[in-house]
Amino acid sequence: MLRAFLEINVRILAGTDANVPATVPGFSLHDEMETLYNAGMSAPQILASATVAPGEWAGVKTGQIRPGYKANLVLLRHNPLEDIRNNALPV
């Protein structure tokens, strides 16, 4: 179903860890990103689904690095565009 949604440009929002029993918010997002990748989303699509898309959906200026927007930055050792698993800091 995800691939069908992607083909017709349905906006996907990552972050389904809220109010789900036995999940730890934050950590589960990294698992979700890997699952989305394995299901056919590209790394840029996944990163946008966790940053830009939620801000646009909520109508708030967040999730983008632009003047007037609020965003948190995370420095990573490796590029998550090359491998989505590179989005997490080592634990």
All heavy atoms as an XYZ file, in Angstrom:
687
protein
N       0.822     -1.175      0.000
C       0.000      0.000      0.000
C       0.879      1.256      0.000
O       0.536      2.231     -0.645
C      -0.932     -0.014      1.201
C      -1.913      1.130      1.139
S      -3.025      1.265      2.527
C      -4.109     -0.083      2.261
N       2.014      1.218      0.710
C       2.897      2.374      0.758
C       3.350      2.766     -0.645
O       3.331      3.940     -1.001
C       4.103      2.104      1.651
C       5.139      3.230      1.697
C       4.568      4.476      2.335
C       6.394      2.770      2.416
N       3.738      1.789     -1.441
C       4.204      2.097     -2.805
C       3.096      2.736     -3.636
O       3.351      3.654     -4.406
C       4.737      0.836     -3.474
C       6.040      0.408     -2.849
C       6.636     -0.785     -3.496
N       7.799     -1.198     -2.704
C       8.513     -2.232     -2.951
N       8.244     -2.995     -3.976
N       9.541     -2.535     -2.183
N       1.866      2.277     -3.466
C       0.739      2.882     -4.179
C       0.556      4.334     -3.743
O       0.313      5.213     -4.574
C      -0.538      2.085     -3.935
N       0.683      4.589     -2.448
C       0.574      5.964     -1.952
C       1.678      6.840     -2.530
O       1.442      7.980     -2.925
C       0.654      5.997     -0.425
C      -0.588      5.544      0.279
C      -0.515      5.157      1.604
C      -1.825      5.486     -0.351
C      -1.648      4.729      2.294
C      -2.954      5.063      0.318
C      -2.871      4.697      1.631
N       2.895      6.304     -2.580
C       4.013      7.073     -3.117
C       3.805      7.395     -4.589
O       4.142      8.496     -5.040
C       5.328      6.322     -2.910
C       5.779      6.153     -1.456
C       7.000      5.252     -1.385
C       6.041      7.485     -0.801
N       3.249      6.456     -5.335
C       3.015      6.664     -6.770
C       2.034      7.802     -7.034
O       2.134      8.480     -8.049
C       2.511      5.377     -7.419
C       3.587      4.335     -7.583
C       3.068      3.042     -8.185
O       1.960      3.029     -8.751
O       3.793      2.028     -8.070
N       1.085      8.012     -6.131
C       0.108      9.092     -6.337
C       0.400     10.297     -5.431
O      -0.451     11.150     -5.229
C      -1.346      8.597     -6.156
C      -1.559      8.028     -4.750
C      -1.705      7.579     -7.229
C      -3.016      7.720     -4.434
N       1.634     10.349     -4.908
C       2.129     11.487     -4.134
C       1.342     11.792     -2.865
O       1.114     12.952     -2.533
C       2.213     12.735     -5.017
C       3.213     12.571     -6.118
O       4.303     12.051     -5.901
N       2.846     12.969     -7.321
N       0.916     10.742     -2.159
C       0.294     10.935     -0.857
C       1.393     11.318      0.121
O       2.448     10.681      0.157
C      -0.425      9.644     -0.380
C      -0.886      9.773      1.061
C      -1.586      9.322     -1.299
N       1.158     12.363      0.900
C       2.160     12.787      1.883
C       2.188     11.798      3.042
O       1.174     11.508      3.653
C       1.831     14.177      2.399
C       2.829     14.623      3.457
C       2.685     16.058      3.776
N       3.282     16.774      2.650
C       3.228     18.079      2.515
N       2.602     18.810      3.385
N       3.806     18.656      1.485
N       3.367     11.280      3.329
C       3.569     10.329      4.419
C       4.248     11.081      5.566
O       5.243     11.768      5.360
C       4.480      9.158      3.975
C       3.943      8.479      2.709
C       4.688      8.168      5.115
C       2.623      7.798      2.863
N       3.702     10.942      6.773
C       4.301     11.560      7.951
C       4.871     10.472      8.845
O       4.145      9.580      9.267
C       3.257     12.357      8.740
C       2.504     13.453      7.988
C       1.507     14.123      8.914
C       3.459     14.473      7.404
N       6.145     10.533      9.099
C       6.771      9.573     10.009
C       6.504     10.015     11.442
O       6.265     11.182     11.713
C       8.275      9.514      9.751
N       6.565      9.055     12.355
C       6.431      9.407     13.758
C       5.198      8.829     14.400
O       4.473      9.518     15.104
N       4.940      7.569     14.162
C       3.740      6.942     14.710
C       3.974      6.354     16.092
O       3.258      5.467     16.518
C       3.246      5.830     13.770
O       4.298      4.888     13.596
C       2.819      6.379     12.442
N       4.970      6.870     16.810
C       5.307      6.288     18.102
C       4.505      6.858     19.277
O       4.586      6.366     20.381
C       6.800      6.427     18.383
C       7.279      7.866     18.300
O       6.460      8.778     18.130
O       8.489      8.071     18.407
N       3.712      7.871     19.056
C       2.950      8.463     20.157
C       1.751      7.593     20.523
O       1.001      7.140     19.659
C       2.480      9.852     19.773
N       1.585      7.363     21.808
C       0.441      6.604     22.335
C       0.343      5.176     21.809
O      -0.746      4.634     21.677
C      -0.866      7.354     22.068
C      -0.895      8.688     22.765
O      -0.458      8.810     23.904
N      -1.379      9.714     22.095
N       1.463      4.583     21.484
C       1.485      3.189     21.065
C       2.169      2.395     22.177
O       3.323      2.675     22.516
C       2.240      3.000     19.726
C       2.310      1.535     19.351
C       1.581      3.819     18.626
N       1.464      1.431     22.770
C       2.072      0.674     23.868
C       3.379     -0.005     23.458
O       3.537     -0.427     22.313
C       1.013     -0.385     24.202
C      -0.262      0.146     23.648
C       0.110      0.987     22.453
N       4.294     -0.090     24.378
C       5.577     -0.797     24.221
C       6.507     -0.152     23.202
O       7.374     -0.813     22.651
C       5.353     -2.263     23.891
N       6.315      1.134     22.912
C       7.267      1.832     22.048
C       7.896      2.962     22.843
O       7.288      3.527     23.742
C       6.606      2.430     20.784
O       5.625      3.378     21.185
C       5.984      1.366     19.920
N       9.118      3.275     22.509
C       9.824      4.372     23.155
C       9.959      5.487     22.130
O      10.680      5.328     21.142
C      11.217      3.913     23.654
C      11.961      5.075     24.301
C      11.075      2.740     24.612
N       9.211      6.601     22.314
C       9.302      7.701     21.348
C      10.752      8.096     21.095
O      11.575      8.140     22.003
C       8.523      8.823     22.031
C       7.540      8.106     22.892
C       8.287      6.899     23.397
N      11.050      8.375     19.853
C      12.421      8.700     19.457
C      13.124      7.477     18.930
O      13.443      7.417     17.749
N      13.325      6.493     19.784
C      13.990      5.261     19.343
C      13.150      4.555     18.284
O      13.675      4.051     17.298
C      14.240      4.318     20.527
C      15.285      4.816     21.473
C      14.910      5.401     22.662
C      16.631      4.722     21.161
C      15.871      5.877     23.547
C      17.595      5.191     22.035
C      17.212      5.778     23.233
N      11.851      4.522     18.496
C      10.992      3.822     17.543
C      10.944      4.542     16.192
O      10.690      3.915     15.169
C       9.586      3.643     18.106
O       8.985      4.889     18.354
N      11.195      5.847     16.184
C      11.230      6.578     14.917
C      12.343      6.050     14.021
O      12.168      5.917     12.813
C      11.402      8.075     15.156
C      11.501      8.948     13.908
C      10.249      8.827     13.046
C      11.755     10.388     14.286
N      13.476      5.716     14.609
C      14.577      5.172     13.810
C      14.199      3.809     13.212
O      14.510      3.529     12.058
C      15.854      5.074     14.646
C      16.331      6.412     15.107
N      16.875      7.347     14.252
C      16.325      6.989     16.329
C      17.184      8.428     14.926
N      16.862      8.244     16.182
N      13.499      3.001     13.991
C      13.002      1.722     13.462
C      12.004      1.967     12.339
O      12.009      1.278     11.326
C      12.332      0.902     14.564
C      13.315      0.440     15.632
O      14.526      0.346     15.332
O      12.861      0.171     16.766
N      11.140      2.948     12.538
C      10.141      3.271     11.518
C      10.812      3.726     10.225
O      10.404      3.330      9.129
C       9.208      4.364     12.034
C       8.117      4.741     11.060
C       7.177      5.787     11.626
O       7.249      6.119     12.824
O       6.344      6.275     10.841
N      11.845      4.539     10.338
C      12.558      5.002      9.139
C      13.137      3.830      8.363
O      13.048      3.786      7.137
C      13.653      5.992      9.521
C      13.155      7.319      9.995
S      14.553      8.349     10.463
C      13.796      9.952     10.453
N      13.725      2.890      9.069
C      14.290      1.715      8.399
C      13.191      0.875      7.758
O      13.341      0.363      6.644
C      15.105      0.884      9.382
C      15.970     -0.142      8.702
C      16.988     -0.788      9.627
O      17.273     -0.256     10.710
O      17.506     -1.834      9.226
N      12.056      0.751      8.433
C      10.922     -0.002      7.885
C      10.384      0.676      6.634
O      10.085      0.004      5.634
C       9.809     -0.136      8.942
O      10.341     -0.839     10.071
C       8.613     -0.876      8.397
N      10.273      1.996      6.648
C       9.810      2.732      5.460
C      10.777      2.531      4.297
O      10.360      2.366      3.147
C       9.650      4.218      5.780
C       8.488      4.582      6.696
C       8.582      6.044      7.136
C       7.154      4.308      6.020
N      12.072      2.531      4.590
C      13.073      2.299      3.554
C      12.911      0.906      2.955
O      12.903      0.736      1.730
C      14.477      2.494      4.125
C      15.554      2.345      3.083
C      15.841      3.386      2.212
C      16.261      1.162      2.958
C      16.816      3.244      1.234
C      17.235      1.018      1.986
C      17.514      2.061      1.135
O      18.477      1.927      0.163
N      12.764     -0.079      3.819
C      12.599     -1.460      3.350
C      11.298     -1.644      2.578
O      11.194     -2.553      1.752
C      12.668     -2.436      4.520
C      14.058     -2.511      5.123
O      15.056     -2.229      4.463
N      14.126     -2.854      6.400
N      10.326     -0.774      2.820
C       9.040     -0.858      2.128
C       9.035     -0.085      0.813
O       8.053     -0.134      0.075
C       7.922     -0.338      3.031
N      10.133      0.631      0.510
C      10.221      1.267     -0.797
C      10.392      2.776     -0.826
O      10.533      3.355     -1.894
N      10.395      3.438      0.325
C      10.641      4.884      0.318
C      12.132      5.147      0.187
O      12.960      4.386      0.698
C      10.133      5.534      1.614
C       8.655      5.801      1.638
S       8.113      6.636      3.168
C       8.435      8.345      2.758
N      12.475      6.226     -0.477
C      13.885      6.613     -0.584
C      14.290      7.347      0.686
O      13.449      7.877      1.430
C      14.090      7.526     -1.791
O      13.475      8.783     -1.568
N      15.585      7.417      0.923
C      16.086      8.112      2.109
C      15.642      9.583      2.130
O      15.183     10.064      3.169
C      17.605      7.986      2.201
N      15.731     10.332      1.008
C      15.251     11.716      1.046
C      13.750     11.813      1.372
O      13.333     12.705      2.115
C      15.538     12.244     -0.367
C      16.658     11.402     -0.866
C      16.419     10.039     -0.261
N      12.949     10.900      0.850
C      11.512     10.903      1.157
C      11.277     10.653      2.642
O      10.416     11.282      3.261
C      10.781      9.835      0.343
C      10.643     10.143     -1.117
C      10.057      8.966     -1.880
O      10.458      7.819     -1.694
N       9.103      9.255     -2.758
N      12.036      9.736      3.209
C      11.875      9.394      4.626
C      12.269     10.571      5.503
O      11.555     10.926      6.447
C      12.697      8.146      4.985
C      12.148      6.926      4.242
C      12.693      7.915      6.501
C      13.077      5.735      4.257
N      13.399     11.179      5.216
C      13.840     12.323      6.020
C      12.845     13.470      5.931
O      12.554     14.125      6.936
C      15.238     12.753      5.601
C      16.335     11.716      5.887
C      17.659     12.158      5.281
C      16.471     11.463      7.377
N      12.292     13.705      4.759
C      11.270     14.749      4.615
C      10.009     14.376      5.387
O       9.351     15.245      5.967
C      10.942     14.976      3.139
N       9.681     13.085      5.443
C       8.471     12.653      6.151
C       8.596     12.844      7.661
O       7.597     12.875      8.370
C       8.157     11.183      5.842
O       9.005     10.309      6.567
N       9.822     12.975      8.156
C      10.052     13.156      9.587
C      10.377     14.605      9.945
O      10.477     14.930     11.126
C      11.191     12.250     10.041
N      10.533     15.471      8.947
C      10.940     16.852      9.233
C      10.023     17.859      8.547
O       9.189     18.481      9.188
C      12.398     17.081      8.783
O      12.515     16.757      7.381
C      13.379     16.234      9.578
N      10.149     17.997      7.254
C       9.409     19.003      6.499
C       7.906     18.735      6.495
O       7.101     19.630      6.794
C       9.930     19.073      5.035
C       9.111     20.036      4.204
C      11.397     19.454      5.024
N       7.514     17.517      6.178
C       6.087     17.194      6.015
C       5.253     17.447      7.268
O       4.173     18.033      7.167
C       5.923     15.748      5.527
N       5.700     17.041      8.469
C       4.882     17.318      9.655
C       4.698     18.816      9.909
O       3.612     19.252     10.283
C       5.655     16.664     10.801
C       6.465     15.603     10.150
C       6.833     16.170      8.805
N       5.744     19.602      9.702
C       5.627     21.044      9.880
C       4.638     21.655      8.910
O       3.812     22.490      9.285
N       4.717     21.238      7.646
C       3.777     21.749      6.644
C       2.357     21.312      6.965
O       1.421     22.104      6.864
C       4.192     21.290      5.250
C       5.454     21.976      4.756
C       5.915     21.479      3.405
O       5.427     20.428      2.918
O       6.795     22.141      2.811
N       2.175     20.064      7.362
C       0.843     19.555      7.687
C       0.242     20.326      8.855
O      -0.928     20.675      8.855
C       0.916     18.060      8.016
C      -0.395     17.486      8.413
C      -1.385     17.033      7.582
C      -0.889     17.317      9.752
N      -2.457     16.595      8.322
C      -2.179     16.761      9.658
C      -0.363     17.586     11.008
C      -2.943     16.462     10.779
C      -1.122     17.294     12.119
C      -2.397     16.735     11.998
N       1.054     20.617      9.871
C       0.572     21.320     11.059
C       0.479     22.833     10.841
O      -0.073     23.538     11.675
C       1.488     21.027     12.245
N       1.029     23.307      9.735
C       0.976     24.739      9.448
C       1.886     25.569     10.343
O       1.570     26.717     10.650
N       3.005     24.967     10.754
C       3.962     25.684     11.595
C       5.307     25.770     10.889
O       5.631     24.948     10.045
C       4.129     25.002     12.978
C       2.841     25.075     13.769
C       4.567     23.560     12.843
N       6.064     26.773     11.233
C       7.372     26.972     10.609
C       8.425     26.196     11.384
O       9.136     26.744     12.224
C       7.706     28.454     10.545
C       6.840     29.211      9.572
C       7.329     30.619      9.404
C       6.577     31.272      8.257
N       7.149     32.573      7.926
N       8.506     24.910     11.087
C       9.483     24.038     11.728
C       9.867     22.925     10.757
O       9.196     22.712      9.753
C       8.919     23.445     13.044
O       9.956     22.742     13.706
C       7.767     22.509     12.783
N      10.971     22.250     11.055
C      11.373     21.111     10.249
C      12.177     21.449      9.014
O      12.508     20.575      8.229
N      12.495     22.722      8.838
C      13.303     23.136      7.697
C      14.372     24.103      8.187
O      14.158     24.828      9.158
C      12.454     23.837      6.645
C      11.369     22.966      6.052
C      10.589     23.697      4.989
O      11.172     24.255      4.069
N       9.268     23.703      5.112
N      15.480     24.127      7.508
C      16.535     25.077      7.843
C      16.387     26.251      6.882
O      16.902     26.244      5.767
C      17.933     24.422      7.741
C      17.985     23.194      8.648
C      19.027     25.428      8.094
C      19.171     22.320      8.411
N      15.563     27.206      7.338
C      15.253     28.378      6.523
C      15.056     29.561      7.457
O      14.682     29.373      8.620
C      13.963     28.156      5.734
C      14.036     27.019      4.740
C      12.712     26.791      4.077
N      12.278     28.030      3.436
C      11.316     28.094      2.540
N      10.664     27.011      2.196
N      10.964     29.233      2.000
N      15.255     30.765      6.977
C      15.002     31.942      7.821
C      13.559     31.940      8.336
O      12.618     31.656      7.590
C      15.234     33.129      6.879
C      16.148     32.602      5.823
C      15.763     31.145      5.650
N      13.399     32.192      9.620
C      12.079     32.250     10.222
C      11.537     30.916     10.698
O      10.457     30.850     11.268
N      12.261     29.837     10.476
C      11.823     28.500     10.880
C      12.585     28.058     12.128
O      13.734     28.444     12.323
C      12.063     27.476      9.774
C      11.041     27.513      8.680
C      10.929     28.601      7.834
C      10.176     26.443      8.476
C       9.985     28.637      6.825
C       9.229     26.469      7.477
C       9.139     27.564      6.656
O       8.201     27.595      5.660
N      11.938     27.240     12.944
C      12.606     26.640     14.093
C      12.954     25.208     13.720
O      12.117     24.478     13.206
C      11.692     26.642     15.315
C      11.416     28.022     15.835
C      10.565     27.959     17.068
C      10.309     29.359     17.567
N       9.517     29.367     18.794
N      14.194     24.831     13.973
C      14.629     23.465     13.652
C      15.764     23.070     14.583
O      16.557     23.919     14.988
C      15.089     23.372     12.199
N      15.814     21.817     14.922
C      16.931     21.270     15.675
C      17.880     20.616     14.681
O      17.438     19.996     13.719
C      16.455     20.218     16.684
C      15.609     20.830     17.768
O      15.874     21.927     18.225
N      14.579     20.128     18.172
N      19.149     20.752     14.924
C      20.149     20.146     14.050
C      20.855     19.017     14.789
O      21.127     19.114     15.982
C      21.181     21.180     13.599
C      20.636     22.375     12.829
C      21.770     23.343     12.511
C      19.960     21.924     11.560
N      21.145     17.973     14.071
C      21.889     16.847     14.611
C      23.056     16.590     13.673
O      22.865     16.481     12.459
C      21.007     15.573     14.703
C      21.812     14.394     15.196
C      19.806     15.822     15.590
N      24.255     16.535     14.228
C      25.427     16.213     13.418
C      25.644     14.709     13.455
O      25.628     14.094     14.525
C      26.661     16.936     13.961
C      26.582     18.461     13.957
C      27.842     19.056     14.575
C      26.366     18.992     12.557
N      25.815     14.131     12.290
C      25.986     12.685     12.174
C      27.352     12.365     11.579
O      27.902     13.160     10.822
C      24.885     12.104     11.279
C      23.447     12.368     11.744
C      22.465     11.975     10.651
C      23.155     11.615     13.019
N      27.853     11.195     11.888
C      29.138     10.766     11.340
C      29.024     10.376      9.865
O      29.957     10.536      9.100
C      29.682      9.568     12.113
C      30.110      9.882     13.506
C      30.787      8.660     14.128
N      30.964      8.829     15.542
C      31.994      9.461     16.092
N      32.922      9.973     15.330
N      32.079      9.571     17.401
N      27.877      9.823      9.471
C      27.701      9.327      8.109
C      26.418      9.893      7.520
O      25.497     10.276      8.241
C      27.677      7.798      8.100
C      28.905      7.192      8.710
N      30.116      7.159      8.061
C      29.123      6.619      9.913
C      31.021      6.589      8.831
N      30.437      6.253      9.982
N      26.343      9.905      6.221
C      25.243     10.523      5.499
C      24.005      9.618      5.471
O      24.047      8.536      4.888
C      25.707     10.821      4.071
C      24.721     11.620      3.284
O      23.572     11.803      3.681
N      25.162     12.111      2.134
N      22.873     10.055      6.046
C      21.663      9.232      6.005
C      21.046      9.157      4.603
O      20.206      8.298      4.352
C      20.720      9.932      6.989
C      21.203     11.331      7.043
C      22.687     11.275      6.815
N      21.464     10.009      3.696
C      20.977      9.900      2.318
C      21.597      8.702      1.611
O      21.041      8.186      0.655
C      21.270     11.187      1.536
C      20.541     12.430      2.049
C      21.035     13.666      1.317
C      19.036     12.277      1.918
N      22.759      8.265      2.086
C      23.416      7.087      1.518
C      22.888      5.805      2.136
O      22.834      4.768      1.475
C      24.925      7.192      1.713
C      25.543      8.326      0.935
C      27.015      8.542      1.273
O      27.572      7.805      2.111
O      27.601      9.476      0.702
N      22.536      5.861      3.418
C      21.987      4.703      4.126
C      21.133      5.250      5.258
O      21.659      5.934      6.151
C      23.121      3.831      4.679
C      22.636      2.558      5.366
O      21.445      2.490      5.772
O      23.444      1.630      5.502
N      19.843      5.008      5.227
C      18.921      5.600      6.200
C      19.291      5.224      7.629
O      18.999      5.971      8.562
C      17.456      5.247      5.877
C      16.493      6.196      6.615
C      17.146      3.802      6.188
C      16.625      7.634      6.234
N      19.979      4.114      7.818
C      20.401      3.725      9.174
C      21.431      4.682      9.749
O      21.690      4.676     10.951
C      20.934      2.294      9.174
C      19.839      1.266      8.884
C      20.410     -0.095      8.720
N      21.277     -0.074      7.521
C      21.906     -1.109      7.024
N      21.807     -2.272      7.596
N      22.645     -0.997      5.949
N      22.001      5.541      8.913
C      22.964      6.538      9.389
C      22.284      7.711     10.096
O      22.956      8.644     10.509
C      23.809      7.073      8.223
C      24.770      6.038      7.701
O      25.153      5.113      8.399
N      25.156      6.188      6.439
N      20.961      7.670     10.245
C      20.256      8.774     10.898
C      20.380      8.737     12.405
O      20.086      9.714     13.074
C      18.787      8.807     10.486
C      17.974      7.690     11.138
O      17.828      7.649     12.345
N      17.438      6.803     10.339
N      20.790      7.635     12.959
C      20.838      7.484     14.415
C      22.249      7.655     14.942
O      23.211      7.233     14.325
C      20.305      6.110     14.813
N      22.326      8.263     16.107
C      23.613      8.348     16.788
C      23.890      6.989     17.408
O      22.963      6.310     17.847
C      23.566      9.419     17.872
C      23.323     10.840     17.369
C      23.087     11.776     18.548
C      24.500     11.308     16.544
N      25.150      6.574     17.480
C      25.431      5.282     18.102
C      25.021      5.286     19.570
O      25.146      6.288     20.251
C      26.945      5.137     17.961
C      27.455      6.404     17.416
C      26.312      7.266     17.036
N      24.487      4.169     20.026
C      24.030      4.082     21.417
C      25.066      3.382     22.249
O      25.752      2.531     21.842
C      22.705      3.302     21.541
C      21.823      3.978     22.536
C      21.991      3.140     20.251
